[in-house]
Amino acid sequence: MPTVVLMDVSLSMTRPVSLDGSEEFQRKNLAVHGLNMLFEHMASNYRLEFTALMAFSSLWELLVPFTRDYNALQEALSNLEDYDKTCVESALNGVSNVVQQEWGSACPCQVMLVTDGSLGIGKGSLRHSLQTLKQRGDDKKFPLPFPFPTKLFIMCIANAEELQMTDAMDNLEELLRLSGGDGQIFTMEGPLCMKSVQAMFGRLIDHAYSPFHAVLHCGNLSSDVQVFPRPEPIVVDEEVEPMPRTVSTDLEIVGFIEIADISSPPVISRHLVLPIAVNKEVDEVGAGATDELEEEPSASQMAGKSPNFCVLLHGSLKVEGMVALVQLGPEWYGMLYSQADSKKKSNLMMSLFEPGPEPLPWLGKISHLGPISEAAENPYGEDDSKSPFPVQPQVKRSYAQNVTVWIKASGLQTDVQKILRNARKLPDKTQTFYKELNRLRKAALAFGFWELLKGVADLLERECTLLPDSAHPDAAFQLSHAAQQLKLASTGDSQYAAFDHNIAPMHTDFSS
């Protein structure tokens, strides 16, 4: 997911930090050092991440738009200028605008606020913004929560003791809560120095920017892969004691299925699956041996020439038009498939289903699927003219029937008008009239809408009095009979208000 780095360049960031036996640094220098460390890590281990750099004080500025060029980000950091007071609210409005303009409101985003914990002064300060939350109109709403899914990481160039001496920590925690609570506040441990800021950004890297490496298995074949972006833990609400479920580092392919059968299933998230080269000999070589290896081919060049199961799988799925079902953990599945970016470029993707033994109802339980060779006869037919999917449920689903829905008044009005139209065409529309009448009667009984039955009965009696002289005699009998039955049902008498009971047409000398 994309990352926005929000760098505080207010005057409070220029406060000096005294380091024993070395030159004097500003807090801004410590922040820049930590961000450079983060960008170097992302350039080598998380290079697919799109990152933008913004600076703010009382105003905000987009220094580097979303990019994967980490050299440009580091160069912008080295050219930061100092400005006036801190205004976090203005900066958060800027983040909202930048992200929505580039990614819309559906893409999850990580926002990293790098500050010294100073809240600002007077109007526009974070303290003032939080105190006036409930006195605002719709045109001046606080930017949090963002309209897109967000993880907010607050990197404080200060230690916890310094923040707790004032109300800074309480206000930052409230800011985190307003963002949705899905994030963390990082503070420096010990004295303010390069080592402490490295440790703080190291904790952030371990928490949010460490690559997810796994081993993809299929029978006797396997491949080391990186899954990007890293899969997030999932909490299943239906469980008695919800526990976060994480994707296993051993991904087991359990079978293959045609794209037409899997269709377009609902998924939690989508990820790139990239093969990685594991060359232990190169990894274990020390720094002193670099001169000897200059003429040797690099690990990536060697990996490009060696066979890889991940590449074989990607090509096979693309050519055969199939997807691979992969087990992510106990009773948790996903699918691997080839997705084309353009006519010439495609990627191996992995989508995660909802945890559970039956994530896609039309396939049934994943554990019940098996190879075609074990079936008594080919479920697809000899000429692929049929399909075993969707699996028919043993119990008829409620949504498979025509259910009457009256969410809006217009829906109820339409059903009543349909009955009256058929009533005026009696006896030709006798069967249709009673079919619609019984449908409305059942819905009214199910909802406990007794007044509706009485009202429709009155309408039918009125229609009976308005029949023209040329009307068929049977029409008056049928309308009177239907009105009487509805009135009896509206009393709630079990004999006439039974849900399974249907009003039958009245047999007359005129009816055939």
N, C-alpha and C positions, 0 to 999 in steps of 0.2 A: 504494500500500500504506500502511496506517496507520503513524503515527509515535508513539513514546513518548519524551518528553523527560524525562530523569532528572537533576534538578538537585541538586547537592551543596550542602547548607546547614549543613555542619559548621563548627566554629570556625575551621578552617584557611582557609576561604574569606573570613574577615573580615580576613585579613592586609592591611595597607595597601600601596598601590602609590604610590610618590612620583613625581609628575609635575612637571617643572620649570615654574614660572610659573603653576601652576593649583592648584585645590583637591585635597586628598588623596582618593583613591578606594580602595575595597576590591576584592579580586579578585571578590567577588560582584557588585559594580557593573559590572565589565567583562563578566562572564558574562551579566548581565541585559541589558546594552546589545547584546551579540551576538545573544541570543535574540530581542530586540525587532526587530532588523534582519531576522532569519530569518522571524519571524511576519509582518512587513510584506510581505516578498517573497512568502510563501505566500498571503497574503490577496489579492494582486493578480495573481499568476501561477500559483499552485498551489492554488487555493481549494477544490478537491474533496478535498484530503487531510484525512483524519481525524487529529487530533492530541490526545494526552493529556499532561498535565503532572503529574509526580510530584516530590516533594522527599524527600530522605533524609539521615539522619546515622546514628545507631545504629539508628533505626527508619525506616520509610518511610510516606509519606502521599500519597494520590491527591488532588491539589489541584483538577484539572479533568479530568473523564472525557472520553472521545473526543468531539471536537466539531469543527465547522468555524467556530465563532465565535472568531476570533482576537482580538477585543477582550476576551473573557473570559480568554483565555490571558495577554494582556499585563497585564490588571488583576491577575491572580493573581501575576504576576512582581513587580509593584510592592509587593505585600503580604507578601513572603517574610520569615520570621523566622529567627533564628540558633539552632542547636541544639548538640548535643555532638559526639562523635567520629564519624569516618567508618567505615561498615560497608557495603562494596560488596555483599557476598554477600547480606545481608538485602534490599537494594534490588533486586537481580536476581531474588530470589524473588518480590518484590512485582510486578515487571514480568511475570513468568511468569503469576502469578495473574490480573492485570488483563487481559492480552491474551487468555488462554484463556477467561476469563469472557465477554469481549465478542465475540471473533472465532473461538474454537475453536483447533485445532492445525494447521489446513491453510492458513490465510491468512498469506502472508509479511508480515513486520513490520520496520520500521526502528527501532532503539533508539539514542538519542543520550544518551550519558553525559557530562554537563558537570561537570568537576571540576578541581581545581588540581593533581592528581597525587599528593596525599598519600594514603598507603595505609592510614592508621589506626594504632592502637596496640594491641599485645597481641592477646588472643583476639578474633576478629571482624574483624581487619584483613585486607586483601587478601593480604598476605604470609603470614599464618598460614593463611588459607583455601587458598592454593595449595600450601603445604608439607604440608598434611594431606589432600590429595586422595585418596591411596591408602589412608589409614587409616580410611575412613568406611564405615559400613553403608549399606544401601539406603534406610533411613529418613532419612538425613542427607546425601544426595548433593548435590554442588555443582550449582547451577541451570543451569550451562552444560554442554553446549549446550542451548538452549531446545528444547522439544518442537515448536516451529513454525519454519519457515524465517526466518532472521534476518540482517539487516545491522547490525553494531554499529559506530557511529561514536563515538570517544572524543575529546571536545573538551577539551583541556588549557589552562587559564588559566595557562600557564607556558611558557617556551621550552625547546627541546630540551636546551640545556646544563644548565639547572637540574635537569631530570629525570634526566640521565645522571650527575649527581654522586652520586646514590644508585642503588638498584636499582629505582626507580619505573618507568623506561621498560621494563626487562626484564619486570617484573610485568604492566604494561599490555599488552605484546606477547603475553605468555602468555595473558592474559585474552582478547585478540582471537583467538588461535589456538584456544582452547577453544570460542569461539562459532561456529567453523566457518571462520574466516579471511576471511569475506566482509564486509569493512568496512575501516576505516582509522583511524589515530590522527592527529589534527590538533594541531599545536603552534603557538604564536605565534612569529613571526619578529621579532627585534629587541627593543626595550624593551617592557615591559608598559604599553600605553596603548590608548586608544580606537581609534586608527588600526590598530594591530596586530590587535586583536580583530575589527575589521571585515574586515580582509584574511583572517583565518582562517575566519570564517563565510562570507565570499565564496567561498573555495575549496570549502567544503562545499556551498554552493548550486550551484556549477558542476558538482560531482561527482554530486550526488544529487537536487537539487530544481530543476533547470533544465527548463522545459517543453519537450516534444518537438513541434516544429512541422514539418509536412510539407505537400506539395501533392498532392492526390488528383486523378488524371487519368482521364478516360474519353473516348477519342477527342479531339474538339476542346473538350470541356468540362473544366473544372478548378475546384478550390476549395482555399483555404488552410484547413488543419485543425490541431487540436491533438489528439494521441493521449495519453490519460491512463489509467493511469499510464504513464510513459515506458517503452518496450520495453527490456528488458535484453539485452546481447550474449549470443549463444548459442555454445557451443563444441561442435562435432560430434566425438564421441569416435572415430567410425569412420575419420576422416581420418588420413593418415600423419603429417602435421604439423598438429595441431589449431590453428586460429586463430579468435579470436572473430569471429562474424558479426553485424553490426549491421543493423538495419532502415534501409532507404534513406529519405531525405527526399522522394523522388519515388515515390509509390504509384500503380501503374498497374493499372487494372481490365482484366483480360484476357477476361472473359466473365461470363455469368450462368447459374445452374443452379437447378433446383427444389429446395426444401427436402427433399422426399422422397428425391431422389437423393443429396444430400450427407449425409442422415441425421443422426447425432449423432457427428461425428468427434472423434478425440483431438486435443487442442490443448495448446500449451505455456502460453499465457497469454491473457487476455481484456482488452480495452481499450475505453474510451469514445472515440468519434470526434466531436469538437466543431468546428463551423465557427467560424473566427475572422475578424474584420474587419481588413483591412489598409488603413488610411487614412493614407497617407504625408503628406498635407497636415497632418493633425492631429498626427502624430508629430513633424514637423519644426518645429512652432510653438514658439517659445521661451517662457520663463516670463514674460517681460514682456508678452506678448500675451494673457494669460488674461482680462483685463477685457473685451477686445473680443469674446471668444468665449462670454461668459456666456449671451447670449441665443440663441446658435447651438445647434442640436440636437447631442447628444453622438454620439461615434463608434458606440456600441452602438445608439443609436436609429436612426441612419442605416443601419447594417447590417441592422437588423430590417425595413427597408422595401425593401432592394435584393434582387434575385433571387440565389439561392445554389444551386449545383449539389448541395452536400451535403444540403440540405433536400429538393431534388427526388429525390435518390437514396434517402434514407430513406423518404419517402412511397411511392415506387414499389416498393421491396422489401417494404414492409409490406402494400401492397394486392395485389401480384401473388403473394405467398408464395414469393419467390425469395431467393437469396443471390448476392452478387457475389464472384467469385474475384479476388483482388488479388495482384499480384506485389510482394514485399517486397524482393527482391534477386535475384542470380543463383541460379536453381534453388531459390527459397524463396518459398512462397506462403502466403496466409491467406484469410480470407473476411470479408466485410462483410454484416451482417444487422441486422434490426430486432428488438430485444428489449423486451418490455413490462414495465414495473415495476408497472403497475396497468392498470385498464380504460381509463384516459384518457391515461396517460403512457407513452411508449416512447422508447428511445434507439437511436442508430446505434452498433453494436458492431463491433469487429474482433477476430477470433481468429487466433492465429498457429499454423500447422501446423509439424511437424518439418521442418527444412531437407532438401531433396532433391527430385528430379524427380517422385517418385511417393509423396507423403505419405499418400494415401488409396488403398489397393490396389484398392478396388472401382471407382474412377474411371479407373484406369490412369495413364499419364503425362499430366500436366496439359498439356504442350506438344502432345499428340496430340488434344486436344479441339478441336472446331470448331463453327461455327454449323450449325443444322439445315438452313438453306437450301442448304448445299453437299452435303448427303447425297443419294444417289440416290433414296432413299425416306425418308419420315418415320420416324425410329427409334422414335418413341412411338406409331406407328400413327395412322390417320386419326381414331380416337375416343379417343386417349390410353389405349388398353387394354394397352399393353406399355411396357417401358422398356429402354434399351440398357445399363443398369447392373443388377447389377455386371458389370464386364468379366471374362469368363472367362479364366483364365490358360492359357497354352499347355501348361504342364507341370502335371500333377495334383499338388496339394499333399499333403504327407504327412499333414497334419491332416484331410484329407478322407476318410481311411480309418479303419476301426475299429482303433485302436491299443490294445494291451493295456497297462494301467498298473498297476504293483504298488508304489505308494508306501507303502502300509500293508499290514500282514500280513492284514488283513481282506479286501483286494482279492484276494489270492492264494487265501485260503481259500474265498472265494465262487466263484472259477473252478473249483477242484477239486471243491467240493460240487456244482456244476452238472453236471460230468462224471459224478459218481457217481449223481446222480438219474436222468440219462438212461440210465446203464448198467443200472439196476434196471428200466427199462421197455423193454429190448430184447426182441424185435426191432422193436417199434413205433416206437421213437425212434432207429433206426439212423443215419439221415442227420444228425439233430441231434447225436447222440453223437459221430460222427466230425468234424463241423464244429467242435464245441467242443474236441475232442481235438487237432485240427490247429492250432487257434488257440493253445492252451496250448503245444503243441510248438514252434511258431515263435517264440513269445515266449521260451521257455526257451533255445532255441538262440541267439537274438539276444543274450540276457543272459549266455550261457555258464553257465547254471544246469543243469548236467548232473545234479546230485543230484535235482533235481525230477522229471526224467523217470524216473529209477530209482524214486523214491518213489511216483509215480503208477502205475507198472507194478506195484509190489508191492500197491498198493491194489486194482487191477483183478483181480489174481490172487486176492486175498482175497475180493473180491466173487464171483468165480467159484466158490469153494468154499462160499460161503454161499447159493448159489442154491437155492430150494426145489424139491422134486420135481416140482411142477406147472409149473416154468419151461419155456419153449420151448427145445428143444435148440440152436437157433441162437444163443441168448444166450451159452452157454458157449463156443462156437467164436469168436464175435466178441470176447469179453473176453480169451480166451487169445491171439488174434491181435493185438489192440491192445497187450496187455502185452508180447508178444515184440518188436513193432516199436519200442516205446518203449525197451526195454532195449538194442536194437541201436543206436538213435540216441544213447543215453547213453554209449556207448563212444567216440563221436567219430569213428567210421569214416565216411569221406567218402561211401561208397555209401549209408549209411542216415541220415547226419546232414546231408544237403543241405537248405539252408533252403527251397528251392522245392519240395522233395518233400512230397507229402501221403500220409498213410496212408489207403489205400482199404479199403472194407469187404471182408471175406473172402467169396468166393462159395462157397456150400454147397448141398447138395441141398435144404435147407429154405428158402433165400432165394429170393424170387421174381425 
